[in-house]
Amino acid sequence: MLQTLYDYFWWERLWLPVNLTWADLEDRDGRVYAKASDLYITLPLALLFLIVRYFFELYVATPLAALLNVKEKTRLRAPPNPTLEHFYLTSGKQPKQAEVELLSRQSGLSGRQVERWFRRRRNQDRPSLLKKFREASWRFTFYLIAFIAGMAVIVDKPWFYDMKKVWEGYPIQSTIPSQYWYYMIELSFYWSLLFSIASDVKRKDFKEQIIHHVATIILISFSWFANYVRAGTLIMALHDSSDYLLESAKMFNYAGWKNTCNNIFIVFAVVFIITRLVILPFWILHCTVVYPLELYPAFFGYYFFNCMMGVLQLLHIFWAYLILRMAHKFVTGKLVEDERSDREETESSEGEEAVAGGGAKSRPLANGHPVLSNNHRPRSYCLLPLASSPRLAGLE
């Protein structure tokens, strides 16, 4: 039964053009071809990435945060209350008015005290500034190195300048060690992001992030074993070209370098729009949709690859919409926050303030308004900062 499923899954007509078989992609005459079995190494490499990330955040990102004076705000903790805690964990973090009244009777607290308890409890669960800085530092480091390495791999290749050469001789195209390691490292990194997504800073586009990671992993894996390697290297380098800019902007945001953060984000927004909404659809997608049909009839793998590319393009449009909306608010001078993250809630107007600069009353003012905080998190992108209150989130 398993062998039958295996044979059906790897049926040549699914993944290769007509009249070609997997035997045509076997190594011979010193030429090495991409094989599905090469991808097994990415899972242990993903675990290695998680280990390296742990030590990087501990011994590099944390001292860097201290050097940049990234300060944590001390939060008021919700006092122990089994009744409210049980409701918080099982029924919801934001009780409705009727539920507040019921909890008030059950706990012996006033309605305002119950609401205050839930505000503090929600704030406790929000990620710390240091955690967000560490994540941004790790992703910035990887994306920058990956972009430089990716450009080194493809800049001297003829298909980097003439995309028709992407399909020259396809699928009988051998690979070289630099392409192999570029693929394995990129795929391993995205596996590590998928493994850690539950513990990373969560945002409102959490589902979109999962879809993005899964689609990326499927695309990279398929493009490798179906020998779409030339197109795959172009796509990966294109995506890496803007991500490190976003992560660096977030780092400066958390460090309070507002002008630097703003300027980098503007550069990121321009690069993102050009690469994801211009180059990707009108050059890369045109290359993967139109040119192959000049060489062979469409087959399942052709449709599969381009459908997955379509999913990524829709996500790019979604994130670009958020970027442009933030850009509009930036131009019109309106206060902007990370729209993918919940801002930290302040205490009630009874005079309570979070210690160490916590409540709205104790926070510095910008343009006559309190500077609001947020909880950001991608590989990819959501927010344009204001000079008075930059708030960035990542989009992968």
Contacts in CASP RR format, 6 or more apart in sequence:
PFRMAT RR
TARGET T0000
AUTHOR 0000-0000-0000
METHOD contacts of the structure
MODEL  1
MLQTLYDYFWWERLWLPVNLTWADLEDRDGRVYAKASDLYITLPLALLFL
IVRYFFELYVATPLAALLNVKEKTRLRAPPNPTLEHFYLTSGKQPKQAEV
ELLSRQSGLSGRQVERWFRRRRNQDRPSLLKKFREASWRFTFYLIAFIAG
MAVIVDKPWFYDMKKVWEGYPIQSTIPSQYWYYMIELSFYWSLLFSIASD
VKRKDFKEQIIHHVATIILISFSWFANYVRAGTLIMALHDSSDYLLESAK
MFNYAGWKNTCNNIFIVFAVVFIITRLVILPFWILHCTVVYPLELYPAFF
GYYFFNCMMGVLQLLHIFWAYLILRMAHKFVTGKLVEDERSDREETESSE
GEEAVAGGGAKSRPLANGHPVLSNNHRPRSYCLLPLASSPRLAGLE
10 22 0 8 1.000
10 36 0 8 1.000
12 20 0 8 1.000
12 21 0 8 1.000
12 22 0 8 1.000
13 299 0 8 1.000
13 300 0 8 1.000
14 299 0 8 1.000
14 300 0 8 1.000
14 301 0 8 1.000
15 222 0 8 1.000
15 225 0 8 1.000
15 226 0 8 1.000
15 299 0 8 1.000
15 300 0 8 1.000
15 301 0 8 1.000
16 22 0 8 1.000
16 24 0 8 1.000
16 171 0 8 1.000
16 226 0 8 1.000
16 299 0 8 1.000
17 170 0 8 1.000
17 171 0 8 1.000
17 295 0 8 1.000
17 296 0 8 1.000
17 297 0 8 1.000
17 299 0 8 1.000
18 296 0 8 1.000
18 297 0 8 1.000
18 299 0 8 1.000
20 171 0 8 1.000
24 171 0 8 1.000
24 172 0 8 1.000
25 33 0 8 1.000
25 34 0 8 1.000
25 35 0 8 1.000
25 171 0 8 1.000
25 172 0 8 1.000
25 227 0 8 1.000
26 33 0 8 1.000
27 33 0 8 1.000
31 174 0 8 1.000
32 174 0 8 1.000
32 175 0 8 1.000
32 176 0 8 1.000
33 172 0 8 1.000
33 173 0 8 1.000
33 174 0 8 1.000
33 175 0 8 1.000
33 227 0 8 1.000
34 175 0 8 1.000
34 180 0 8 1.000
34 183 0 8 1.000
34 224 0 8 1.000
34 225 0 8 1.000
34 227 0 8 1.000
34 229 0 8 1.000
35 225 0 8 1.000
36 224 0 8 1.000
36 225 0 8 1.000
38 180 0 8 1.000
38 184 0 8 1.000
38 224 0 8 1.000
38 225 0 8 1.000
39 184 0 8 1.000
39 187 0 8 1.000
39 221 0 8 1.000
39 224 0 8 1.000
39 225 0 8 1.000
41 184 0 8 1.000
41 188 0 8 1.000
42 184 0 8 1.000
42 187 0 8 1.000
42 188 0 8 1.000
42 191 0 8 1.000
43 188 0 8 1.000
43 191 0 8 1.000
45 184 0 8 1.000
45 185 0 8 1.000
45 188 0 8 1.000
45 191 0 8 1.000
46 188 0 8 1.000
46 189 0 8 1.000
46 191 0 8 1.000
46 192 0 8 1.000
46 195 0 8 1.000
47 192 0 8 1.000
47 195 0 8 1.000
48 188 0 8 1.000
49 188 0 8 1.000
49 189 0 8 1.000
49 191 0 8 1.000
49 192 0 8 1.000
50 192 0 8 1.000
50 195 0 8 1.000
50 196 0 8 1.000
53 138 0 8 1.000
53 192 0 8 1.000
53 196 0 8 1.000
56 137 0 8 1.000
56 138 0 8 1.000
56 141 0 8 1.000
57 134 0 8 1.000
57 135 0 8 1.000
57 137 0 8 1.000
57 138 0 8 1.000
60 137 0 8 1.000
61 133 0 8 1.000
61 134 0 8 1.000
61 137 0 8 1.000
61 138 0 8 1.000
62 130 0 8 1.000
62 134 0 8 1.000
64 133 0 8 1.000
64 137 0 8 1.000
65 130 0 8 1.000
65 133 0 8 1.000
65 134 0 8 1.000
65 137 0 8 1.000
65 254 0 8 1.000
65 255 0 8 1.000
68 251 0 8 1.000
68 254 0 8 1.000
68 255 0 8 1.000
68 257 0 8 1.000
69 255 0 8 1.000
70 129 0 8 1.000
70 130 0 8 1.000
70 133 0 8 1.000
70 254 0 8 1.000
70 255 0 8 1.000
71 129 0 8 1.000
72 128 0 8 1.000
72 129 0 8 1.000
72 130 0 8 1.000
73 129 0 8 1.000
73 354 0 8 1.000
73 356 0 8 1.000
73 357 0 8 1.000
73 358 0 8 1.000
73 373 0 8 1.000
74 354 0 8 1.000
74 355 0 8 1.000
74 356 0 8 1.000
74 358 0 8 1.000
75 120 0 8 1.000
75 123 0 8 1.000
75 124 0 8 1.000
75 354 0 8 1.000
75 358 0 8 1.000
76 120 0 8 1.000
76 123 0 8 1.000
76 347 0 8 1.000
76 352 0 8 1.000
76 354 0 8 1.000
76 355 0 8 1.000
77 120 0 8 1.000
77 124 0 8 1.000
78 84 0 8 1.000
78 117 0 8 1.000
78 118 0 8 1.000
78 120 0 8 1.000
78 121 0 8 1.000
78 124 0 8 1.000
79 117 0 8 1.000
81 107 0 8 1.000
81 109 0 8 1.000
81 117 0 8 1.000
83 103 0 8 1.000
83 106 0 8 1.000
83 107 0 8 1.000
84 103 0 8 1.000
84 107 0 8 1.000
84 114 0 8 1.000
84 117 0 8 1.000
84 118 0 8 1.000
84 121 0 8 1.000
85 121 0 8 1.000
87 95 0 8 1.000
87 99 0 8 1.000
87 103 0 8 1.000
88 118 0 8 1.000
88 121 0 8 1.000
91 99 0 8 1.000
93 118 0 8 1.000
93 121 0 8 1.000
93 122 0 8 1.000
93 125 0 8 1.000
94 118 0 8 1.000
94 122 0 8 1.000
95 103 0 8 1.000
95 114 0 8 1.000
95 118 0 8 1.000
100 111 0 8 1.000
100 114 0 8 1.000
100 115 0 8 1.000
101 111 0 8 1.000
103 109 0 8 1.000
103 111 0 8 1.000
103 114 0 8 1.000
104 110 0 8 1.000
104 111 0 8 1.000
104 113 0 8 1.000
104 114 0 8 1.000
107 114 0 8 1.000
109 117 0 8 1.000
112 348 0 8 1.000
112 350 0 8 1.000
115 348 0 8 1.000
116 347 0 8 1.000
116 348 0 8 1.000
116 352 0 8 1.000
119 345 0 8 1.000
119 346 0 8 1.000
119 347 0 8 1.000
119 348 0 8 1.000
120 347 0 8 1.000
122 342 0 8 1.000
122 345 0 8 1.000
123 344 0 8 1.000
123 345 0 8 1.000
126 342 0 8 1.000
126 344 0 8 1.000
126 375 0 8 1.000
127 201 0 8 1.000
127 375 0 8 1.000
129 254 0 8 1.000
131 201 0 8 1.000
132 201 0 8 1.000
132 250 0 8 1.000
132 254 0 8 1.000
132 375 0 8 1.000
132 376 0 8 1.000
132 377 0 8 1.000
133 250 0 8 1.000
133 251 0 8 1.000
133 254 0 8 1.000
133 255 0 8 1.000
135 200 0 8 1.000
135 201 0 8 1.000
135 377 0 8 1.000
136 247 0 8 1.000
136 248 0 8 1.000
136 250 0 8 1.000
136 251 0 8 1.000
136 254 0 8 1.000
137 247 0 8 1.000
137 251 0 8 1.000
139 243 0 8 1.000
139 244 0 8 1.000
139 247 0 8 1.000
139 378 0 8 1.000
139 379 0 8 1.000
140 244 0 8 1.000
140 247 0 8 1.000
140 248 0 8 1.000
140 251 0 8 1.000
142 189 0 8 1.000
143 240 0 8 1.000
143 243 0 8 1.000
143 244 0 8 1.000
143 247 0 8 1.000
143 379 0 8 1.000
144 244 0 8 1.000
146 185 0 8 1.000
146 186 0 8 1.000
146 189 0 8 1.000
146 236 0 8 1.000
146 240 0 8 1.000
147 237 0 8 1.000
147 240 0 8 1.000
147 241 0 8 1.000
147 243 0 8 1.000
147 244 0 8 1.000
149 182 0 8 1.000
149 185 0 8 1.000
150 182 0 8 1.000
150 233 0 8 1.000
150 236 0 8 1.000
150 237 0 8 1.000
150 240 0 8 1.000
151 237 0 8 1.000
152 178 0 8 1.000
153 178 0 8 1.000
153 179 0 8 1.000
153 182 0 8 1.000
153 233 0 8 1.000
153 237 0 8 1.000
154 160 0 8 1.000
154 233 0 8 1.000
154 234 0 8 1.000
154 237 0 8 1.000
157 230 0 8 1.000
157 233 0 8 1.000
158 165 0 8 1.000
159 165 0 8 1.000
159 166 0 8 1.000
159 168 0 8 1.000
159 230 0 8 1.000
159 234 0 8 1.000
160 234 0 8 1.000
163 234 0 8 1.000
163 283 0 8 1.000
163 284 0 8 1.000
163 286 0 8 1.000
163 287 0 8 1.000
163 291 0 8 1.000
164 287 0 8 1.000
164 291 0 8 1.000
165 230 0 8 1.000
166 230 0 8 1.000
166 231 0 8 1.000
166 234 0 8 1.000
166 287 0 8 1.000
166 291 0 8 1.000
167 230 0 8 1.000
167 291 0 8 1.000
167 292 0 8 1.000
167 294 0 8 1.000
167 295 0 8 1.000
169 295 0 8 1.000
170 227 0 8 1.000
170 292 0 8 1.000
170 295 0 8 1.000
171 226 0 8 1.000
171 227 0 8 1.000
173 227 0 8 1.000
173 229 0 8 1.000
173 230 0 8 1.000
175 229 0 8 1.000
179 229 0 8 1.000
179 233 0 8 1.000
182 233 0 8 1.000
182 236 0 8 1.000
183 220 0 8 1.000
183 224 0 8 1.000
183 229 0 8 1.000
183 232 0 8 1.000
183 233 0 8 1.000
183 236 0 8 1.000
186 220 0 8 1.000
186 236 0 8 1.000
187 217 0 8 1.000
187 220 0 8 1.000
187 221 0 8 1.000
187 224 0 8 1.000
190 213 0 8 1.000
190 216 0 8 1.000
190 217 0 8 1.000
190 220 0 8 1.000
191 217 0 8 1.000
193 200 0 8 1.000
193 213 0 8 1.000
193 379 0 8 1.000
193 396 0 8 1.000
194 210 0 8 1.000
194 213 0 8 1.000
194 214 0 8 1.000
194 217 0 8 1.000
197 206 0 8 1.000
197 209 0 8 1.000
197 210 0 8 1.000
197 213 0 8 1.000
200 377 0 8 1.000
201 341 0 8 1.000
201 375 0 8 1.000
201 376 0 8 1.000
201 377 0 8 1.000
202 377 0 8 1.000
203 209 0 8 1.000
203 338 0 8 1.000
203 340 0 8 1.000
203 341 0 8 1.000
203 375 0 8 1.000
203 376 0 8 1.000
203 377 0 8 1.000
203 382 0 8 1.000
203 393 0 8 1.000
204 339 0 8 1.000
204 340 0 8 1.000
204 341 0 8 1.000
204 342 0 8 1.000
205 318 0 8 1.000
205 340 0 8 1.000
205 382 0 8 1.000
205 395 0 8 1.000
208 315 0 8 1.000
208 318 0 8 1.000
209 377 0 8 1.000
209 378 0 8 1.000
209 380 0 8 1.000
209 396 0 8 1.000
211 311 0 8 1.000
211 315 0 8 1.000
212 312 0 8 1.000
212 315 0 8 1.000
212 378 0 8 1.000
212 379 0 8 1.000
212 380 0 8 1.000
212 396 0 8 1.000
213 396 0 8 1.000
215 308 0 8 1.000
215 311 0 8 1.000
215 312 0 8 1.000
215 315 0 8 1.000
216 312 0 8 1.000
216 396 0 8 1.000
218 308 0 8 1.000
219 232 0 8 1.000
219 235 0 8 1.000
219 305 0 8 1.000
219 308 0 8 1.000
219 309 0 8 1.000
219 312 0 8 1.000
220 232 0 8 1.000
220 236 0 8 1.000
222 228 0 8 1.000
222 301 0 8 1.000
222 304 0 8 1.000
222 305 0 8 1.000
222 308 0 8 1.000
223 229 0 8 1.000
223 231 0 8 1.000
223 232 0 8 1.000
223 235 0 8 1.000
223 305 0 8 1.000
226 301 0 8 1.000
226 305 0 8 1.000
228 288 0 8 1.000
228 305 0 8 1.000
231 284 0 8 1.000
231 287 0 8 1.000
231 288 0 8 1.000
234 284 0 8 1.000
234 287 0 8 1.000
235 280 0 8 1.000
235 284 0 8 1.000
235 309 0 8 1.000
238 275 0 8 1.000
238 276 0 8 1.000
238 279 0 8 1.000
238 280 0 8 1.000
238 284 0 8 1.000
239 275 0 8 1.000
239 379 0 8 1.000
241 271 0 8 1.000
241 275 0 8 1.000
242 268 0 8 1.000
242 271 0 8 1.000
242 272 0 8 1.000
242 275 0 8 1.000
242 276 0 8 1.000
242 381 0 8 1.000
243 378 0 8 1.000
243 379 0 8 1.000
243 380 0 8 1.000
243 396 0 8 1.000
245 264 0 8 1.000
245 265 0 8 1.000
245 267 0 8 1.000
245 268 0 8 1.000
245 271 0 8 1.000
246 265 0 8 1.000
246 268 0 8 1.000
246 272 0 8 1.000
246 378 0 8 1.000
246 380 0 8 1.000
246 381 0 8 1.000
246 392 0 8 1.000
246 394 0 8 1.000
246 395 0 8 1.000
247 394 0 8 1.000
248 264 0 8 1.000
249 261 0 8 1.000
249 264 0 8 1.000
249 265 0 8 1.000
249 268 0 8 1.000
249 385 0 8 1.000
249 390 0 8 1.000
249 392 0 8 1.000
250 261 0 8 1.000
250 376 0 8 1.000
250 392 0 8 1.000
250 393 0 8 1.000
250 394 0 8 1.000
252 260 0 8 1.000
252 261 0 8 1.000
252 264 0 8 1.000
253 261 0 8 1.000
253 376 0 8 1.000
253 385 0 8 1.000
253 390 0 8 1.000
253 391 0 8 1.000
253 392 0 8 1.000
258 385 0 8 1.000
258 387 0 8 1.000
258 388 0 8 1.000
258 390 0 8 1.000
259 387 0 8 1.000
261 385 0 8 1.000
261 390 0 8 1.000
261 392 0 8 1.000
262 385 0 8 1.000
262 386 0 8 1.000
262 387 0 8 1.000
262 390 0 8 1.000
265 383 0 8 1.000
265 384 0 8 1.000
265 385 0 8 1.000
265 390 0 8 1.000
265 392 0 8 1.000
266 384 0 8 1.000
268 381 0 8 1.000
269 323 0 8 1.000
269 327 0 8 1.000
269 384 0 8 1.000
272 319 0 8 1.000
272 320 0 8 1.000
272 323 0 8 1.000
272 381 0 8 1.000
272 395 0 8 1.000
273 320 0 8 1.000
273 323 0 8 1.000
273 324 0 8 1.000
276 313 0 8 1.000
276 316 0 8 1.000
276 319 0 8 1.000
276 320 0 8 1.000
277 316 0 8 1.000
277 317 0 8 1.000
277 320 0 8 1.000
280 313 0 8 1.000
280 316 0 8 1.000
281 313 0 8 1.000
284 309 0 8 1.000
285 306 0 8 1.000
285 309 0 8 1.000
285 310 0 8 1.000
285 313 0 8 1.000
288 305 0 8 1.000
288 306 0 8 1.000
288 309 0 8 1.000
289 306 0 8 1.000
292 298 0 8 1.000
292 302 0 8 1.000
315 380 0 8 1.000
319 380 0 8 1.000
319 381 0 8 1.000
319 382 0 8 1.000
319 395 0 8 1.000
322 339 0 8 1.000
322 340 0 8 1.000
322 381 0 8 1.000
322 382 0 8 1.000
322 383 0 8 1.000
322 395 0 8 1.000
323 381 0 8 1.000
323 382 0 8 1.000
323 383 0 8 1.000
323 384 0 8 1.000
325 339 0 8 1.000
326 336 0 8 1.000
326 339 0 8 1.000
326 382 0 8 1.000
326 383 0 8 1.000
326 384 0 8 1.000
327 384 0 8 1.000
329 335 0 8 1.000
329 336 0 8 1.000
329 384 0 8 1.000
329 386 0 8 1.000
330 336 0 8 1.000
330 384 0 8 1.000
330 385 0 8 1.000
330 386 0 8 1.000
333 386 0 8 1.000
334 386 0 8 1.000
335 367 0 8 1.000
335 369 0 8 1.000
335 372 0 8 1.000
335 386 0 8 1.000
335 388 0 8 1.000
335 389 0 8 1.000
336 383 0 8 1.000
336 384 0 8 1.000
336 385 0 8 1.000
336 386 0 8 1.000
336 389 0 8 1.000
336 390 0 8 1.000
336 391 0 8 1.000
337 343 0 8 1.000
337 372 0 8 1.000
337 374 0 8 1.000
337 383 0 8 1.000
337 389 0 8 1.000
337 391 0 8 1.000
338 374 0 8 1.000
338 375 0 8 1.000
338 376 0 8 1.000
338 382 0 8 1.000
338 383 0 8 1.000
338 391 0 8 1.000
338 392 0 8 1.000
338 393 0 8 1.000
339 382 0 8 1.000
339 383 0 8 1.000
339 393 0 8 1.000
340 376 0 8 1.000
340 377 0 8 1.000
340 382 0 8 1.000
340 383 0 8 1.000
340 393 0 8 1.000
340 394 0 8 1.000
341 374 0 8 1.000
341 375 0 8 1.000
341 376 0 8 1.000
341 377 0 8 1.000
341 391 0 8 1.000
341 393 0 8 1.000
342 374 0 8 1.000
342 375 0 8 1.000
343 372 0 8 1.000
343 373 0 8 1.000
343 374 0 8 1.000
343 375 0 8 1.000
344 373 0 8 1.000
344 374 0 8 1.000
344 375 0 8 1.000
346 353 0 8 1.000
346 354 0 8 1.000
346 358 0 8 1.000
346 359 0 8 1.000
346 360 0 8 1.000
347 353 0 8 1.000
347 354 0 8 1.000
347 359 0 8 1.000
351 361 0 8 1.000
352 359 0 8 1.000
353 359 0 8 1.000
353 360 0 8 1.000
353 361 0 8 1.000
353 362 0 8 1.000
354 362 0 8 1.000
357 363 0 8 1.000
360 370 0 8 1.000
363 370 0 8 1.000
363 371 0 8 1.000
363 373 0 8 1.000
364 370 0 8 1.000
364 371 0 8 1.000
365 371 0 8 1.000
366 386 0 8 1.000
366 388 0 8 1.000
366 389 0 8 1.000
367 388 0 8 1.000
369 388 0 8 1.000
369 389 0 8 1.000
371 388 0 8 1.000
371 389 0 8 1.000
372 389 0 8 1.000
372 391 0 8 1.000
374 391 0 8 1.000
374 393 0 8 1.000
376 383 0 8 1.000
376 391 0 8 1.000
376 392 0 8 1.000
376 393 0 8 1.000
376 394 0 8 1.000
377 393 0 8 1.000
377 394 0 8 1.000
378 393 0 8 1.000
378 394 0 8 1.000
378 395 0 8 1.000
378 396 0 8 1.000
379 394 0 8 1.000
379 395 0 8 1.000
379 396 0 8 1.000
380 394 0 8 1.000
380 395 0 8 1.000
380 396 0 8 1.000
381 393 0 8 1.000
381 394 0 8 1.000
381 395 0 8 1.000
382 392 0 8 1.000
382 393 0 8 1.000
382 394 0 8 1.000
382 395 0 8 1.000
383 391 0 8 1.000
383 392 0 8 1.000
383 393 0 8 1.000
385 391 0 8 1.000
385 392 0 8 1.000
END
